[in-house]
Amino acid sequence: LAWLQLQPLCRISNFRPAAATLITATASRFARVTVRRAEGNEVQPMKNNNVFRPVSVLCAECLFDIDMASEQEFALMANEVSRDMLVHFSPRNREANALLVAEEERSGDIVGSVGIELLALSPRAVRGNRVSAEEDVSMRPLLSNLAVSRQFRRRGIADRLCRGAEQVAREWGSEEVLLKVEKGNRAATRLYNKLGYRAVAEDDNAEKALPSSGGLKFVRTTNIIMRKDLRYPPLDRVLQSIVLFIALTVAISQYPGDSDNLNNVLLLLKEALASRSLEPLFKLMQ
């Protein structure tokens, strides 16, 4: 792990001039970013061009307040993330897994990441060896390590990474995706809700790593378990859409117009009500 001690860790300097920060942010806004799956030597631990180094630094920056951390503390956190990712997203993991990265096309820098893997989990994302025999334990995809560089946020990159991971889960034949998010992380929870994830349980016995003067310490925290059905949108979103369509129908009946689009919406709504099928609603939501 000498690379963490010798390199500057790609950290954002606390002393960067305001003008330089503005130029960097502006350039980031217009930079083209590609989301792809890391493959081949990129996920081989012993290869020099593997993605675990930049990804672990990026994840550490997102997990830990780097502005308040010393270089040593940050290196400890990045090391911990690197060890964890090697276990889950390298060939050391015999189960299906994938690591997706967002790459800035011009520089080749990795500016985002997300991982997904198949684990023996209960519907509440509890490991199979920690639940009773009566619980439904099966191989379920777990999404983790979602991170986007500060300069590249608010560009839909997190959405693209998650949807890419969900597509991988579909290719595995999965019908759902689970994830864990720390309670109180409102920004992440809002993002996942927007993407169709809904809370299904809480884990009061979760732990997270924090750097300290003597190394890493693990402290108790609470995680929210969220789930997304890959086949259908969440029920609350369907109900909201139904209310919206009904309101639109009333508006059309009261203020008739000649818009073909509005007529098509009305026809699909009538079809949904007549057949009692959600399929026409799915078409409208698309």
Phi and psi in degrees as a GROMACS rama.xvg file:
@    title "Ramachandran Plot"
@    xaxis  label "Phi"
@    yaxis  label "Psi"
@TYPE xy
-63.2723  -27.4826  ALA-2
-60.0263  -30.0823  TRP-3
-73.1206  -26.2942  LEU-4
-87.254  -28.8856  GLN-5
-94.53  -31.298  LEU-6
-89.2762  158.889  GLN-7
-77.9777  6.7095  PRO-8
67.5597  13.1589  LEU-9
56.4904  27.9154  CYS-10
-77.0194  154.454  ARG-11
-81.9634  121.686  ILE-12
-70.1734  137.861  SER-13
-70.1961  -17.1733  ASN-14
-108.633  17.9991  PHE-15
-67.0218  129.661  ARG-16
-58.2856  149.372  PRO-17
-59.7292  -40.3069  ALA-18
-63.033  -41.0652  ALA-19
-65.291  -39.2294  ALA-20
-62.9956  -42.0822  THR-21
-64.3629  -42.6623  LEU-22
-62.8335  -43.0253  ILE-23
-62.877  -44.2436  THR-24
-63.9616  -40.6302  ALA-25
-65.6692  -43.1517  THR-26
-63.2915  -38.1809  ALA-27
-64.682  -35.5796  SER-28
-61.8559  -33.2023  ARG-29
-102.711  -1.36104  PHE-30
-73.1547  142.157  ALA-31
-84.7281  135.911  ARG-32
-124.94  132.854  VAL-33
-109.618  133.716  THR-34
-102.953  125.106  VAL-35
-147.954  168.822  ARG-36
-91.645  131.519  ARG-37
-73.4417  132.605  ALA-38
-142.133  170.493  GLU-39
60.5052  -133.054  GLY-40
-63.4899  -18.4584  ASN-41
-64.7964  -23.4294  GLU-42
-113.938  17.6678  VAL-43
-94.8713  117.604  GLN-44
-56.0265  -33.7525  PRO-45
-91.4929  -0.198329  MET-46
-87.943  141.522  LYS-47
-67.541  -26.7262  ASN-48
-98.6371  21.3991  ASN-49
-69.8152  157.197  ASN-50
-90.301  -2.59219  VAL-51
-65.5498  -31.883  PHE-52
-64.2605  -59.8802  ARG-53
-65.2417  -33.9381  PRO-54
-68.1292  -40.6619  VAL-55
-65.4856  -37.7249  SER-56
-65.2184  -43.7778  VAL-57
-61.1418  -46.0762  LEU-58
-63.7681  -39.6091  CYS-59
-63.7813  -38.191  ALA-60
-62.7336  -36.135  GLU-61
-80.3101  -29.0146  CYS-62
-84.6672  -26.3188  LEU-63
-125.474  145.027  PHE-64
-73.5104  93.0488  ASP-65
-69.0644  -23.1083  ILE-66
-68.705  -23.0351  ASP-67
-102.613  -1.89858  MET-68
-97.6755  148.294  ALA-69
-81.7217  166.793  SER-70
-60.1809  -39.63  GLU-71
-65.7269  -43.7303  GLN-72
-64.4042  -41.0638  GLU-73
-65.5285  -39.9262  PHE-74
-62.0506  -39.2605  ALA-75
-61.4795  -44.754  LEU-76
-66.1475  -42.9666  MET-77
-63.871  -38.1092  ALA-78
-61.4745  -42.9376  ASN-79
-63.8559  -43.7493  GLU-80
-62.8137  -41.9806  VAL-81
-61.3862  -45.8588  SER-82
-60.6092  -42.6477  ARG-83
-64.8024  -41.9545  ASP-84
-68.7079  -34.8065  MET-85
-63.3076  -35.2234  LEU-86
-68.2899  -39.3957  VAL-87
-96.3771  -27.708  HIS-88
-127.33  21.5627  PHE-89
-116.588  174.959  SER-90
-59.8435  -9.96087  PRO-91
-63.2285  -25.9538  ARG-92
-88.5707  113.61  ASN-93
-78.1507  -17.4561  ARG-94
-83.5971  166.196  GLU-95
-61.6004  133.289  ALA-96
-156.184  160.196  ASN-97
-153.93  142.624  ALA-98
-119.052  120.069  LEU-99
-104.982  142.691  LEU-100
-128.362  149.56  VAL-101
-103.721  122.63  ALA-102
-120.123  128.115  GLU-103
-72.6068  121.719  GLU-104
-62.3258  -42.6559  GLU-105
-70.4888  -46.8743  ARG-106
-91.3097  -22.4602  SER-107
80.1043  5.26923  GLY-108
-69.9438  142.491  ASP-109
-85.4317  120.912  ILE-110
-116.872  3.13503  VAL-111
-165.086  158.334  GLY-112
-157.743  157.971  SER-113
-159.222  146.039  VAL-114
-120.151  153.278  GLY-115
-145.584  140.25  ILE-116
-150.089  155.213  GLU-117
-90.2048  128.548  LEU-118
-134.699  152.842  LEU-119
-76.8811  101.62  ALA-120
-130.731  154.233  LEU-121
-82.0183  171.643  SER-122
-60.9836  -17.1459  PRO-123
-97.2367  15.324  ARG-124
63.7135  31.4244  ALA-125
-95.3221  135.936  VAL-126
-58.4404  145.855  ARG-127
-58.7549  -31.6286  GLY-128
-81.5569  3.19275  ASN-129
-117.565  11.1218  ARG-130
-124.625  165.678  VAL-131
-72.4581  162.444  SER-132
-66.1806  -20.9335  ALA-133
-77.5425  -19.4877  GLU-134
-73.8256  150.484  GLU-135
-79.2452  100.789  ASP-136
-109.29  125.721  VAL-137
-149.488  172.992  SER-138
-75.482  111.875  MET-139
-123.329  142.721  ARG-140
-76.7551  133.71  PRO-141
-117.005  124.336  LEU-142
-92.1868  138.635  LEU-143
-156.276  173.783  SER-144
57.3784  37.501  ASN-145
-76.9398  123.063  LEU-146
-150.294  141.558  ALA-147
-136.306  133.967  VAL-148
-57.2217  144.066  SER-149
-54.6663  -41.3154  ARG-150
-70.2848  -14.1402  GLN-151
-112.953  13.7956  PHE-152
-80.0515  165.345  ARG-153
63.6801  30.8328  ARG-154
-122.984  9.84977  ARG-155
80.49  10.3307  GLY-156
-68.4397  -40.4389  ILE-157
-61.3642  -40.8177  ALA-158
-59.3684  -46.2516  ASP-159
-64.7599  -39.4048  ARG-160
-63.8985  -45.673  LEU-161
-64.9157  -42.5575  CYS-162
-67.51  -33.7667  ARG-163
-64.4128  -41.4314  GLY-164
-65.617  -38.5018  ALA-165
-64.6365  -35.9628  GLU-166
-65.576  -37.5258  GLN-167
-61.1012  -43.028  VAL-168
-61.3912  -39.1098  ALA-169
-63.1477  -39.7031  ARG-170
-63.8074  -28.2285  GLU-171
-77.3887  -8.27819  TRP-172
90.1111  12.5377  GLY-173
-82.147  150.261  SER-174
-111.28  4.4188  GLU-175
-153.424  163.62  GLU-176
-135.861  136.097  VAL-177
-110.32  156.437  LEU-178
-153.796  165.47  LEU-179
-124.316  133.979  LYS-180
-134.829  138.64  VAL-181
-66.1694  134.277  GLU-182
-61.7868  133.236  LYS-183
100.319  -12.7547  GLY-184
-83.1874  82.0067  ASN-185
-67.36  -37.4212  ARG-186
-62.2952  -46.2367  ALA-187
-66.7153  -40.214  ALA-188
-63.529  -41.0836  THR-189
-62.3788  -41.8805  ARG-190
-60.7804  -48.5368  LEU-191
-65.7848  -37.1853  TYR-192
-61.9058  -41.8992  ASN-193
-61.911  -33.2333  LYS-194
-82.372  -2.62555  LEU-195
104.002  7.5338  GLY-196
-85.2279  145.119  TYR-197
-133.181  144.379  ARG-198
-67.521  133.99  ALA-199
-122.185  -16.6916  VAL-200
-168.532  170.353  ALA-201
-128.145  143.645  GLU-202
-114.792  105.64  ASP-203
-82.0468  -7.60514  ASP-204
-107.545  19.4291  ASN-205
-73.5303  159.995  ALA-206
-129.816  153.679  GLU-207
-137.579  150.617  LYS-208
-89.7926  137.792  ALA-209
-133.073  139.444  LEU-210
-74.5401  147.105  PRO-211
-140.538  175.888  SER-212
-61.1275  -31.1856  SER-213
-96.3118  5.67374  GLY-214
129.837  -154.157  GLY-215
-88.3444  145.179  LEU-216
-126.07  146.639  LYS-217
-107.499  126.002  PHE-218
-117.941  153.206  VAL-219
-73.1789  141.197  ARG-220
-148.312  175.97  THR-221
-118.49  127.845  THR-222
-106.973  141.988  ASN-223
-94.7649  129.562  ILE-224
-92.4188  125.349  ILE-225
-120.564  150.312  MET-226
-135.06  144.302  ARG-227
-126.87  129.003  LYS-228
-83.0255  120.683  ASP-229
-78.6425  -7.15086  LEU-230
-93.3873  -40.3679  ARG-231
-132.168  154.38  TYR-232
-71.2122  161.883  PRO-233
-59.3585  148.862  PRO-234
-60.6524  -40.7097  LEU-235
-63.6433  -33.8863  ASP-236
-70.2108  -36.2734  ARG-237
-64.0146  -44.9584  VAL-238
-64.1966  -39.831  LEU-239
-61.6478  -40.6188  GLN-240
-65.9856  -38.7951  SER-241
-62.7244  -45.128  ILE-242
-60.1251  -43.0138  VAL-243
-62.1818  -42.8955  LEU-244
-68.0205  -36.9583  PHE-245
-64.7981  -43.3073  ILE-246
-62.3636  -38.2324  ALA-247
-65.9427  -38.5876  LEU-248
-62.351  -44.0108  THR-249
-61.2489  -41.4266  VAL-250
-63.752  -40.3771  ALA-251
-65.0433  -40.3861  ILE-252
-68.4053  -32.3807  SER-253
-83.4949  -33.7489  GLN-254
-126.264  74.0629  TYR-255
-60.2892  143.099  PRO-256
-136.596  -179.996  GLY-257
-106.032  11.9102  ASP-258
-70.7896  124.148  SER-259
-63.6384  -37.1214  ASP-260
-62.7241  -42.6742  ASN-261
-65.1464  -37.8877  LEU-262
-64.8328  -39.1099  ASN-263
-63.6949  -40.9903  ASN-264
-60.5879  -43.5964  VAL-265
-63.1247  -41.7181  LEU-266
-63.7967  -43.2207  LEU-267
-64.9303  -36.9561  LEU-268
-64.5251  -44.4455  LEU-269
-60.6492  -38.784  LYS-270
-63.0221  -41.2716  GLU-271
-64.7835  -43.4955  ALA-272
-67.7607  -35.6843  LEU-273
-73.2453  -41.0997  ALA-274
-90.046  -12.5226  SER-275
56.9834  29.9689  ARG-276
-110.006  146.553  SER-277
-85.7603  -6.26288  LEU-278
-58.2857  -45.9881  GLU-279
-61.1765  -33.5487  PRO-280
-66.8975  -37.121  LEU-281
-62.3175  -38.0738  PHE-282
-62.79  -41.7423  LYS-283
-66.1076  -39.1217  LEU-284
-69.6844  -22.8929  MET-285
